[in-house]
Amino acid sequence: MAIANPLLNFTDLSSVLSVTRPTLKRYVATGLLKPVKLGVVRPGRIRDNRPVRFRIEDIASFAHLTVDQVDAAVTAAKAVGK
């Protein structure tokens, strides 16, 4: 089965793990989840406001699921319109 998107955003991740966005941000802050920052750091900026995504493999190991199960959960959540 081909994975539709190997990177997940906060919305996809919250539907798979059934947690809220603040909980996901807490997981990132405490180091439970490792984000992938997209783009480049702009010189002279104080805050790093780059978009954040998560690797599907990292989420699968965090949730004790297979990559195919995570991909199926994301696909199902998008089909329902969550």
PDB file of N, CA, C and O in Angstrom:
ATOM      1  N   MET A   1       0.839  -1.180   0.000  1.00  0.00           N
ATOM      2  CA  MET A   1       0.000   0.000   0.000  1.00  0.00           C
ATOM      3  C   MET A   1       0.885   1.245   0.000  1.00  0.00           C
ATOM      4  O   MET A   1       1.779   1.375   0.836  1.00  0.00           O
ATOM      5  N   ALA A   2       0.638   2.143  -0.923  1.00  0.00           N
ATOM      6  CA  ALA A   2       1.422   3.367  -1.021  1.00  0.00           C
ATOM      7  C   ALA A   2       0.898   4.397  -0.028  1.00  0.00           C
ATOM      8  O   ALA A   2      -0.308   4.607   0.100  1.00  0.00           O
ATOM      9  N   ILE A   3       1.826   5.027   0.665  1.00  0.00           N
ATOM     10  CA  ILE A   3       1.456   6.046   1.643  1.00  0.00           C
ATOM     11  C   ILE A   3       1.149   7.332   0.897  1.00  0.00           C
ATOM     12  O   ILE A   3       1.949   7.801   0.088  1.00  0.00           O
ATOM     13  N   ALA A   4      -0.022   7.896   1.177  1.00  0.00           N
ATOM     14  CA  ALA A   4      -0.440   9.109   0.485  1.00  0.00           C
ATOM     15  C   ALA A   4       0.471  10.289   0.824  1.00  0.00           C
ATOM     16  O   ALA A   4       0.874  11.035  -0.069  1.00  0.00           O
ATOM     17  N   ASN A   5       0.795  10.463   2.098  1.00  0.00           N
ATOM     18  CA  ASN A   5       1.646  11.568   2.516  1.00  0.00           C
ATOM     19  C   ASN A   5       2.503  11.109   3.690  1.00  0.00           C
ATOM     20  O   ASN A   5       1.965  10.773   4.745  1.00  0.00           O
ATOM     21  N   PRO A   6       3.821  11.088   3.533  1.00  0.00           N
ATOM     22  CA  PRO A   6       4.677  10.621   4.627  1.00  0.00           C
ATOM     23  C   PRO A   6       4.809  11.617   5.773  1.00  0.00           C
ATOM     24  O   PRO A   6       5.348  11.273   6.825  1.00  0.00           O
ATOM     25  N   LEU A   7       4.320  12.860   5.587  1.00  0.00           N
ATOM     26  CA  LEU A   7       4.353  13.865   6.640  1.00  0.00           C
ATOM     27  C   LEU A   7       2.927  14.241   7.045  1.00  0.00           C
ATOM     28  O   LEU A   7       2.064  14.453   6.194  1.00  0.00           O
ATOM     29  N   LEU A   8       2.697  14.318   8.342  1.00  0.00           N
ATOM     30  CA  LEU A   8       1.365  14.641   8.868  1.00  0.00           C
ATOM     31  C   LEU A   8       1.381  16.005   9.528  1.00  0.00           C
ATOM     32  O   LEU A   8       2.379  16.392  10.137  1.00  0.00           O
ATOM     33  N   ASN A   9       0.279  16.738   9.412  1.00  0.00           N
ATOM     34  CA  ASN A   9       0.172  18.011  10.095  1.00  0.00           C
ATOM     35  C   ASN A   9      -0.554  17.821  11.431  1.00  0.00           C
ATOM     36  O   ASN A   9      -0.930  16.701  11.779  1.00  0.00           O
ATOM     37  N   PHE A  10      -0.748  18.903  12.172  1.00  0.00           N
ATOM     38  CA  PHE A  10      -1.394  18.813  13.483  1.00  0.00           C
ATOM     39  C   PHE A  10      -2.816  18.264  13.388  1.00  0.00           C
ATOM     40  O   PHE A  10      -3.240  17.499  14.254  1.00  0.00           O
ATOM     41  N   THR A  11      -3.554  18.645  12.350  1.00  0.00           N
ATOM     42  CA  THR A  11      -4.939  18.177  12.199  1.00  0.00           C
ATOM     43  C   THR A  11      -4.984  16.668  11.983  1.00  0.00           C
ATOM     44  O   THR A  11      -5.775  15.970  12.619  1.00  0.00           O
ATOM     45  N   ASP A  12      -4.140  16.164  11.088  1.00  0.00           N
ATOM     46  CA  ASP A  12      -4.083  14.728  10.839  1.00  0.00           C
ATOM     47  C   ASP A  12      -3.681  13.980  12.106  1.00  0.00           C
ATOM     48  O   ASP A  12      -4.263  12.953  12.456  1.00  0.00           O
ATOM     49  N   LEU A  13      -2.690  14.513  12.769  1.00  0.00           N
ATOM     50  CA  LEU A  13      -2.156  13.862  13.962  1.00  0.00           C
ATOM     51  C   LEU A  13      -3.170  13.827  15.096  1.00  0.00           C
ATOM     52  O   LEU A  13      -3.277  12.822  15.799  1.00  0.00           O
ATOM     53  N   SER A  14      -3.916  14.913  15.282  1.00  0.00           N
ATOM     54  CA  SER A  14      -4.904  14.927  16.357  1.00  0.00           C
ATOM     55  C   SER A  14      -6.039  13.943  16.084  1.00  0.00           C
ATOM     56  O   SER A  14      -6.601  13.378  17.022  1.00  0.00           O
ATOM     57  N   SER A  15      -6.384  13.730  14.812  1.00  0.00           N
ATOM     58  CA  SER A  15      -7.435  12.765  14.508  1.00  0.00           C
ATOM     59  C   SER A  15      -6.947  11.329  14.690  1.00  0.00           C
ATOM     60  O   SER A  15      -7.721  10.457  15.085  1.00  0.00           O
ATOM     61  N   VAL A  16      -5.677  11.077  14.406  1.00  0.00           N
ATOM     62  CA  VAL A  16      -5.127   9.728  14.566  1.00  0.00           C
ATOM     63  C   VAL A  16      -4.965   9.375  16.039  1.00  0.00           C
ATOM     64  O   VAL A  16      -5.330   8.281  16.467  1.00  0.00           O
ATOM     65  N   LEU A  17      -4.416  10.310  16.810  1.00  0.00           N
ATOM     66  CA  LEU A  17      -4.136  10.034  18.224  1.00  0.00           C
ATOM     67  C   LEU A  17      -5.299  10.377  19.154  1.00  0.00           C
ATOM     68  O   LEU A  17      -5.264  10.038  20.337  1.00  0.00           O
ATOM     69  N   SER A  18      -6.316  11.039  18.637  1.00  0.00           N
ATOM     70  CA  SER A  18      -7.491  11.461  19.420  1.00  0.00           C
ATOM     71  C   SER A  18      -7.095  12.342  20.604  1.00  0.00           C
ATOM     72  O   SER A  18      -7.545  12.137  21.731  1.00  0.00           O
ATOM     73  N   VAL A  19      -6.247  13.320  20.321  1.00  0.00           N
ATOM     74  CA  VAL A  19      -5.851  14.305  21.319  1.00  0.00           C
ATOM     75  C   VAL A  19      -5.997  15.694  20.711  1.00  0.00           C
ATOM     76  O   VAL A  19      -6.114  15.837  19.494  1.00  0.00           O
ATOM     77  N   THR A  20      -5.991  16.710  21.557  1.00  0.00           N
ATOM     78  CA  THR A  20      -6.162  18.079  21.084  1.00  0.00           C
ATOM     79  C   THR A  20      -4.834  18.675  20.640  1.00  0.00           C
ATOM     80  O   THR A  20      -3.765  18.134  20.921  1.00  0.00           O
ATOM     81  N   ARG A  21      -4.923  19.787  19.951  1.00  0.00           N
ATOM     82  CA  ARG A  21      -3.722  20.479  19.479  1.00  0.00           C
ATOM     83  C   ARG A  21      -2.821  20.926  20.637  1.00  0.00           C
ATOM     84  O   ARG A  21      -1.604  20.762  20.547  1.00  0.00           O
ATOM     85  N   PRO A  22      -3.384  21.490  21.734  1.00  0.00           N
ATOM     86  CA  PRO A  22      -2.503  21.833  22.862  1.00  0.00           C
ATOM     87  C   PRO A  22      -1.764  20.627  23.440  1.00  0.00           C
ATOM     88  O   PRO A  22      -0.622  20.762  23.879  1.00  0.00           O
ATOM     89  N   THR A  23      -2.387  19.467  23.448  1.00  0.00           N
ATOM     90  CA  THR A  23      -1.711  18.258  23.924  1.00  0.00           C
ATOM     91  C   THR A  23      -0.564  17.899  22.995  1.00  0.00           C
ATOM     92  O   THR A  23       0.511  17.516  23.457  1.00  0.00           O
ATOM     93  N   LEU A  24      -0.778  18.017  21.693  1.00  0.00           N
ATOM     94  CA  LEU A  24       0.292  17.734  20.733  1.00  0.00           C
ATOM     95  C   LEU A  24       1.452  18.709  20.912  1.00  0.00           C
ATOM     96  O   LEU A  24       2.616  18.316  20.838  1.00  0.00           O
ATOM     97  N   LYS A  25       1.132  19.979  21.146  1.00  0.00           N
ATOM     98  CA  LYS A  25       2.193  20.958  21.371  1.00  0.00           C
ATOM     99  C   LYS A  25       2.964  20.647  22.649  1.00  0.00           C
ATOM    100  O   LYS A  25       4.173  20.868  22.716  1.00  0.00           O
ATOM    101  N   ARG A  26       2.276  20.142  23.647  1.00  0.00           N
ATOM    102  CA  ARG A  26       2.943  19.737  24.891  1.00  0.00           C
ATOM    103  C   ARG A  26       3.852  18.532  24.636  1.00  0.00           C
ATOM    104  O   ARG A  26       4.955  18.463  25.179  1.00  0.00           O
ATOM    105  N   TYR A  27       3.394  17.578  23.808  1.00  0.00           N
ATOM    106  CA  TYR A  27       4.222  16.428  23.439  1.00  0.00           C
ATOM    107  C   TYR A  27       5.504  16.890  22.739  1.00  0.00           C
ATOM    108  O   TYR A  27       6.579  16.343  22.984  1.00  0.00           O
ATOM    109  N   VAL A  28       5.388  17.893  21.872  1.00  0.00           N
ATOM    110  CA  VAL A  28       6.560  18.422  21.168  1.00  0.00           C
ATOM    111  C   VAL A  28       7.482  19.125  22.161  1.00  0.00           C
ATOM    112  O   VAL A  28       8.697  18.936  22.121  1.00  0.00           O
ATOM    113  N   ALA A  29       6.910  19.934  23.049  1.00  0.00           N
ATOM    114  CA  ALA A  29       7.721  20.690  24.011  1.00  0.00           C
ATOM    115  C   ALA A  29       8.469  19.773  24.973  1.00  0.00           C
ATOM    116  O   ALA A  29       9.589  20.085  25.378  1.00  0.00           O
ATOM    117  N   THR A  30       7.862  18.644  25.344  1.00  0.00           N
ATOM    118  CA  THR A  30       8.511  17.724  26.270  1.00  0.00           C
ATOM    119  C   THR A  30       9.410  16.713  25.563  1.00  0.00           C
ATOM    120  O   THR A  30      10.131  15.962  26.218  1.00  0.00           O
ATOM    121  N   GLY A  31       9.372  16.690  24.231  1.00  0.00           N
ATOM    122  CA  GLY A  31      10.249  15.800  23.479  1.00  0.00           C
ATOM    123  C   GLY A  31       9.657  14.448  23.151  1.00  0.00           C
ATOM    124  O   GLY A  31      10.359  13.585  22.624  1.00  0.00           O
ATOM    125  N   LEU A  32       8.383  14.237  23.448  1.00  0.00           N
ATOM    126  CA  LEU A  32       7.749  12.960  23.098  1.00  0.00           C
ATOM    127  C   LEU A  32       7.585  12.803  21.588  1.00  0.00           C
ATOM    128  O   LEU A  32       7.703  11.698  21.058  1.00  0.00           O
ATOM    129  N   LEU A  33       7.315  13.905  20.901  1.00  0.00           N
ATOM    130  CA  LEU A  33       7.199  13.903  19.443  1.00  0.00           C
ATOM    131  C   LEU A  33       8.250  14.838  18.867  1.00  0.00           C
ATOM    132  O   LEU A  33       8.491  15.925  19.392  1.00  0.00           O
ATOM    133  N   LYS A  34       8.873  14.394  17.774  1.00  0.00           N
ATOM    134  CA  LYS A  34       9.896  15.212  17.131  1.00  0.00           C
ATOM    135  C   LYS A  34       9.329  15.785  15.834  1.00  0.00           C
ATOM    136  O   LYS A  34       9.020  15.034  14.909  1.00  0.00           O
ATOM    137  N   PRO A  35       9.190  17.110  15.759  1.00  0.00           N
ATOM    138  CA  PRO A  35       8.638  17.713  14.543  1.00  0.00           C
ATOM    139  C   PRO A  35       9.692  17.888  13.456  1.00  0.00           C
ATOM    140  O   PRO A  35      10.893  17.902  13.725  1.00  0.00           O
ATOM    141  N   VAL A  36       9.216  18.019  12.235  1.00  0.00           N
ATOM    142  CA  VAL A  36      10.058  18.355  11.099  1.00  0.00           C
ATOM    143  C   VAL A  36       9.646  19.767  10.690  1.00  0.00           C
ATOM    144  O   VAL A  36       8.492  20.005  10.334  1.00  0.00           O
ATOM    145  N   LYS A  37      10.591  20.698  10.743  1.00  0.00           N
ATOM    146  CA  LYS A  37      10.291  22.080  10.367  1.00  0.00           C
ATOM    147  C   LYS A  37      10.559  22.246   8.879  1.00  0.00           C
ATOM    148  O   LYS A  37      11.614  21.855   8.380  1.00  0.00           O
ATOM    149  N   LEU A  38       9.599  22.827   8.178  1.00  0.00           N
ATOM    150  CA  LEU A  38       9.705  23.016   6.731  1.00  0.00           C
ATOM    151  C   LEU A  38      10.249  24.406   6.419  1.00  0.00           C
ATOM    152  O   LEU A  38      10.049  25.347   7.187  1.00  0.00           O
ATOM    153  N   GLY A  39      10.930  24.524   5.302  1.00  0.00           N
ATOM    154  CA  GLY A  39      11.445  25.818   4.882  1.00  0.00           C
ATOM    155  C   GLY A  39      12.799  26.124   5.482  1.00  0.00           C
ATOM    156  O   GLY A  39      13.458  25.258   6.058  1.00  0.00           O
ATOM    157  N   VAL A  40      13.198  27.375   5.334  1.00  0.00           N
ATOM    158  CA  VAL A  40      14.500  27.818   5.834  1.00  0.00           C
ATOM    159  C   VAL A  40      14.303  28.862   6.927  1.00  0.00           C
ATOM    160  O   VAL A  40      13.287  29.555   6.971  1.00  0.00           O
ATOM    161  N   VAL A  41      15.283  28.957   7.796  1.00  0.00           N
ATOM    162  CA  VAL A  41      15.254  29.971   8.841  1.00  0.00           C
ATOM    163  C   VAL A  41      15.638  31.304   8.219  1.00  0.00           C
ATOM    164  O   VAL A  41      16.659  31.409   7.538  1.00  0.00           O
ATOM    165  N   ARG A  42      14.835  32.301   8.448  1.00  0.00           N
ATOM    166  CA  ARG A  42      15.114  33.617   7.890  1.00  0.00           C
ATOM    167  C   ARG A  42      16.037  34.387   8.829  1.00  0.00           C
ATOM    168  O   ARG A  42      15.792  34.437  10.034  1.00  0.00           O
ATOM    169  N   PRO A  43      17.082  34.978   8.294  1.00  0.00           N
ATOM    170  CA  PRO A  43      18.012  35.711   9.148  1.00  0.00           C
ATOM    171  C   PRO A  43      17.343  36.938   9.773  1.00  0.00           C
ATOM    172  O   PRO A  43      16.526  37.613   9.147  1.00  0.00           O
ATOM    173  N   GLY A  44      17.713  37.200  11.011  1.00  0.00           N
ATOM    174  CA  GLY A  44      17.177  38.364  11.704  1.00  0.00           C
ATOM    175  C   GLY A  44      15.845  38.139  12.388  1.00  0.00           C
ATOM    176  O   GLY A  44      15.339  39.038  13.059  1.00  0.00           O
ATOM    177  N   ARG A  45      15.267  36.962  12.234  1.00  0.00           N
ATOM    178  CA  ARG A  45      13.986  36.674  12.880  1.00  0.00           C
ATOM    179  C   ARG A  45      14.208  36.174  14.298  1.00  0.00           C
ATOM    180  O   ARG A  45      15.115  35.380  14.549  1.00  0.00           O
ATOM    181  N   ILE A  46      13.390  36.633  15.209  1.00  0.00           N
ATOM    182  CA  ILE A  46      13.494  36.182  16.596  1.00  0.00           C
ATOM    183  C   ILE A  46      12.754  34.859  16.769  1.00  0.00           C
ATOM    184  O   ILE A  46      13.264  33.944  17.416  1.00  0.00           O
ATOM    185  N   ARG A  47      11.558  34.752  16.197  1.00  0.00           N
ATOM    186  CA  ARG A  47      10.756  33.535  16.331  1.00  0.00           C
ATOM    187  C   ARG A  47      10.883  32.671  15.094  1.00  0.00           C
ATOM    188  O   ARG A  47      11.026  33.174  13.980  1.00  0.00           O
ATOM    189  N   ASP A  48      10.829  31.385  15.300  1.00  0.00           N
ATOM    190  CA  ASP A  48      10.873  30.432  14.201  1.00  0.00           C
ATOM    191  C   ASP A  48       9.444  30.003  13.898  1.00  0.00           C
ATOM    192  O   ASP A  48       8.916  29.092  14.535  1.00  0.00           O
ATOM    193  N   ASN A  49       8.825  30.654  12.937  1.00  0.00           N
ATOM    194  CA  ASN A  49       7.425  30.388  12.604  1.00  0.00           C
ATOM    195  C   ASN A  49       7.259  29.484  11.389  1.00  0.00           C
ATOM    196  O   ASN A  49       6.269  29.578  10.663  1.00  0.00           O
ATOM    197  N   ARG A  50       8.235  28.610  11.177  1.00  0.00           N
ATOM    198  CA  ARG A  50       8.121  27.710  10.035  1.00  0.00           C
ATOM    199  C   ARG A  50       7.022  26.677  10.289  1.00  0.00           C
ATOM    200  O   ARG A  50       6.761  26.318  11.437  1.00  0.00           O
ATOM    201  N   PRO A  51       6.375  26.195   9.214  1.00  0.00           N
ATOM    202  CA  PRO A  51       5.370  25.138   9.377  1.00  0.00           C
ATOM    203  C   PRO A  51       6.006  23.863   9.934  1.00  0.00           C
ATOM    204  O   PRO A  51       7.170  23.563   9.668  1.00  0.00           O
ATOM    205  N   VAL A  52       5.224  23.129  10.704  1.00  0.00           N
ATOM    206  CA  VAL A  52       5.708  21.911  11.356  1.00  0.00           C
ATOM    207  C   VAL A  52       4.915  20.721  10.837  1.00  0.00           C
ATOM    208  O   VAL A  52       3.695  20.797  10.686  1.00  0.00           O
ATOM    209  N   ARG A  53       5.607  19.628  10.565  1.00  0.00           N
ATOM    210  CA  ARG A  53       4.987  18.368  10.175  1.00  0.00           C
ATOM    211  C   ARG A  53       5.629  17.259  10.999  1.00  0.00           C
ATOM    212  O   ARG A  53       6.633  17.471  11.680  1.00  0.00           O
ATOM    213  N   PHE A  54       5.030  16.069  10.926  1.00  0.00           N
ATOM    214  CA  PHE A  54       5.529  14.919  11.682  1.00  0.00           C
ATOM    215  C   PHE A  54       5.674  13.738  10.742  1.00  0.00           C
ATOM    216  O   PHE A  54       4.815  13.516   9.888  1.00  0.00           O
ATOM    217  N   ARG A  55       6.746  12.979  10.885  1.00  0.00           N
ATOM    218  CA  ARG A  55       6.963  11.798  10.048  1.00  0.00           C
ATOM    219  C   ARG A  55       5.990  10.694  10.463  1.00  0.00           C
ATOM    220  O   ARG A  55       5.782  10.438  11.649  1.00  0.00           O
ATOM    221  N   ILE A  56       5.411  10.061   9.470  1.00  0.00           N
ATOM    222  CA  ILE A  56       4.426   9.016   9.735  1.00  0.00           C
ATOM    223  C   ILE A  56       5.069   7.837  10.469  1.00  0.00           C
ATOM    224  O   ILE A  56       4.408   7.162  11.258  1.00  0.00           O
ATOM    225  N   GLU A  57       6.350   7.589  10.213  1.00  0.00           N
ATOM    226  CA  GLU A  57       7.046   6.496  10.904  1.00  0.00           C
ATOM    227  C   GLU A  57       7.194   6.793  12.395  1.00  0.00           C
ATOM    228  O   GLU A  57       7.048   5.899  13.229  1.00  0.00           O
ATOM    229  N   ASP A  58       7.487   8.059  12.727  1.00  0.00           N
ATOM    230  CA  ASP A  58       7.614   8.455  14.134  1.00  0.00           C
ATOM    231  C   ASP A  58       6.283   8.329  14.863  1.00  0.00           C
ATOM    232  O   ASP A  58       6.240   7.897  16.015  1.00  0.00           O
ATOM    233  N   ILE A  59       5.205   8.702  14.198  1.00  0.00           N
ATOM    234  CA  ILE A  59       3.878   8.619  14.811  1.00  0.00           C
ATOM    235  C   ILE A  59       3.482   7.170  14.998  1.00  0.00           C
ATOM    236  O   ILE A  59       2.889   6.814  16.016  1.00  0.00           O
ATOM    237  N   ALA A  60       3.803   6.327  14.025  1.00  0.00           N
ATOM    238  CA  ALA A  60       3.475   4.904  14.139  1.00  0.00           C
ATOM    239  C   ALA A  60       4.185   4.275  15.332  1.00  0.00           C
ATOM    240  O   ALA A  60       3.579   3.503  16.075  1.00  0.00           O
ATOM    241  N   SER A  61       5.453   4.595  15.519  1.00  0.00           N
ATOM    242  CA  SER A  61       6.169   4.022  16.662  1.00  0.00           C
ATOM    243  C   SER A  61       5.674   4.616  17.975  1.00  0.00           C
ATOM    244  O   SER A  61       5.619   3.907  18.980  1.00  0.00           O
ATOM    245  N   PHE A  62       5.314   5.894  17.996  1.00  0.00           N
ATOM    246  CA  PHE A  62       4.791   6.538  19.195  1.00  0.00           C
ATOM    247  C   PHE A  62       3.458   5.912  19.619  1.00  0.00           C
ATOM    248  O   PHE A  62       3.220   5.683  20.805  1.00  0.00           O
ATOM    249  N   ALA A  63       2.594   5.640  18.637  1.00  0.00           N
ATOM    250  CA  ALA A  63       1.259   5.100  18.923  1.00  0.00           C
ATOM    251  C   ALA A  63       1.224   3.575  18.932  1.00  0.00           C
ATOM    252  O   ALA A  63       0.161   2.984  19.122  1.00  0.00           O
ATOM    253  N   HIS A  64       2.373   2.933  18.731  1.00  0.00           N
ATOM    254  CA  HIS A  64       2.454   1.468  18.689  1.00  0.00           C
ATOM    255  C   HIS A  64       1.535   0.890  17.606  1.00  0.00           C
ATOM    256  O   HIS A  64       0.798  -0.069  17.836  1.00  0.00           O
ATOM    257  N   LEU A  65       1.604   1.508  16.418  1.00  0.00           N
ATOM    258  CA  LEU A  65       0.834   1.073  15.257  1.00  0.00           C
ATOM    259  C   LEU A  65       1.795   0.867  14.098  1.00  0.00           C
ATOM    260  O   LEU A  65       2.966   1.241  14.169  1.00  0.00           O
ATOM    261  N   THR A  66       1.284   0.267  13.032  1.00  0.00           N
ATOM    262  CA  THR A  66       2.081   0.162  11.819  1.00  0.00           C
ATOM    263  C   THR A  66       1.864   1.422  10.983  1.00  0.00           C
ATOM    264  O   THR A  66       0.902   2.160  11.192  1.00  0.00           O
ATOM    265  N   VAL A  67       2.759   1.652  10.047  1.00  0.00           N
ATOM    266  CA  VAL A  67       2.628   2.814   9.165  1.00  0.00           C
ATOM    267  C   VAL A  67       1.338   2.725   8.362  1.00  0.00           C
ATOM    268  O   VAL A  67       0.667   3.734   8.148  1.00  0.00           O
ATOM    269  N   ASP A  68       0.989   1.518   7.917  1.00  0.00           N
ATOM    270  CA  ASP A  68      -0.251   1.331   7.157  1.00  0.00           C
ATOM    271  C   ASP A  68      -1.482   1.654   7.998  1.00  0.00           C
ATOM    272  O   ASP A  68      -2.453   2.203   7.477  1.00  0.00           O
ATOM    273  N   GLN A  69      -1.460   1.326   9.280  1.00  0.00           N
ATOM    274  CA  GLN A  69      -2.592   1.635  10.156  1.00  0.00           C
ATOM    275  C   GLN A  69      -2.739   3.144  10.347  1.00  0.00           C
ATOM    276  O   GLN A  69      -3.855   3.662  10.350  1.00  0.00           O
ATOM    277  N   VAL A  70      -1.635   3.838  10.503  1.00  0.00           N
ATOM    278  CA  VAL A  70      -1.692   5.295  10.647  1.00  0.00           C
ATOM    279  C   VAL A  70      -2.194   5.926   9.359  1.00  0.00           C
ATOM    280  O   VAL A  70      -3.038   6.822   9.391  1.00  0.00           O
ATOM    281  N   ASP A  71      -1.679   5.462   8.226  1.00  0.00           N
ATOM    282  CA  ASP A  71      -2.118   5.988   6.936  1.00  0.00           C
ATOM    283  C   ASP A  71      -3.613   5.737   6.720  1.00  0.00           C
ATOM    284  O   ASP A  71      -4.321   6.610   6.216  1.00  0.00           O
ATOM    285  N   ALA A  72      -4.088   4.565   7.092  1.00  0.00           N
ATOM    286  CA  ALA A  72      -5.517   4.256   6.955  1.00  0.00           C
ATOM    287  C   ALA A  72      -6.358   5.141   7.863  1.00  0.00           C
ATOM    288  O   ALA A  72      -7.441   5.576   7.471  1.00  0.00           O
ATOM    289  N   ALA A  73      -5.873   5.415   9.076  1.00  0.00           N
ATOM    290  CA  ALA A  73      -6.612   6.276  10.004  1.00  0.00           C
ATOM    291  C   ALA A  73      -6.699   7.707   9.485  1.00  0.00           C
ATOM    292  O   ALA A  73      -7.736   8.355   9.621  1.00  0.00           O
ATOM    293  N   VAL A  74      -5.625   8.195   8.899  1.00  0.00           N
ATOM    294  CA  VAL A  74      -5.631   9.551   8.332  1.00  0.00           C
ATOM    295  C   VAL A  74      -6.582   9.615   7.144  1.00  0.00           C
ATOM    296  O   VAL A  74      -7.357  10.563   7.014  1.00  0.00           O
ATOM    297  N   THR A  75      -6.524   8.613   6.283  1.00  0.00           N
ATOM    298  CA  THR A  75      -7.409   8.566   5.125  1.00  0.00           C
ATOM    299  C   THR A  75      -8.871   8.498   5.543  1.00  0.00           C
ATOM    300  O   THR A  75      -9.720   9.165   4.950  1.00  0.00           O
ATOM    301  N   ALA A  76      -9.167   7.699   6.554  1.00  0.00           N
ATOM    302  CA  ALA A  76     -10.543   7.579   7.050  1.00  0.00           C
ATOM    303  C   ALA A  76     -11.017   8.896   7.667  1.00  0.00           C
ATOM    304  O   ALA A  76     -12.160   9.302   7.457  1.00  0.00           O
ATOM    305  N   ALA A  77     -10.151   9.557   8.421  1.00  0.00           N
ATOM    306  CA  ALA A  77     -10.527  10.828   9.044  1.00  0.00           C
ATOM    307  C   ALA A  77     -10.795  11.899   7.996  1.00  0.00           C
ATOM    308  O   ALA A  77     -11.708  12.709   8.156  1.00  0.00           O
ATOM    309  N   LYS A  78     -10.004  11.909   6.923  1.00  0.00           N
ATOM    310  CA  LYS A  78     -10.238  12.875   5.855  1.00  0.00           C
ATOM    311  C   LYS A  78     -11.517  12.572   5.094  1.00  0.00           C
ATOM    312  O   LYS A  78     -12.197  13.489   4.634  1.00  0.00           O
ATOM    313  N   ALA A  79     -11.853  11.288   4.956  1.00  0.00           N
ATOM    314  CA  ALA A  79     -13.080  10.903   4.254  1.00  0.00           C
ATOM    315  C   ALA A  79     -14.320  11.335   5.043  1.00  0.00           C
ATOM    316  O   ALA A  79     -15.338  11.722   4.469  1.00  0.00           O
ATOM    317  N   VAL A  80     -14.207  11.260   6.366  1.00  0.00           N
ATOM    318  CA  VAL A  80     -15.331  11.668   7.221  1.00  0.00           C
ATOM    319  C   VAL A  80     -15.434  13.194   7.266  1.00  0.00           C
ATOM    320  O   VAL A  80     -16.513  13.745   7.483  1.00  0.00           O
ATOM    321  N   GLY A  81     -14.318  13.858   7.063  1.00  0.00           N
ATOM    322  CA  GLY A  81     -14.328  15.313   7.070  1.00  0.00           C
ATOM    323  C   GLY A  81     -13.918  15.911   8.392  1.00  0.00           C
ATOM    324  O   GLY A  81     -14.287  17.044   8.702  1.00  0.00           O
ATOM    325  N   LYS A  82     -13.161  15.171   9.177  1.00  0.00           N
ATOM    326  CA  LYS A  82     -12.699  15.652  10.476  1.00  0.00           C
ATOM    327  C   LYS A  82     -11.632  16.681  10.318  1.00  0.00           C
ATOM    328  O   LYS A  82     -11.123  17.200  11.311  1.00  0.00           O
TER     329      LYS A  82
END
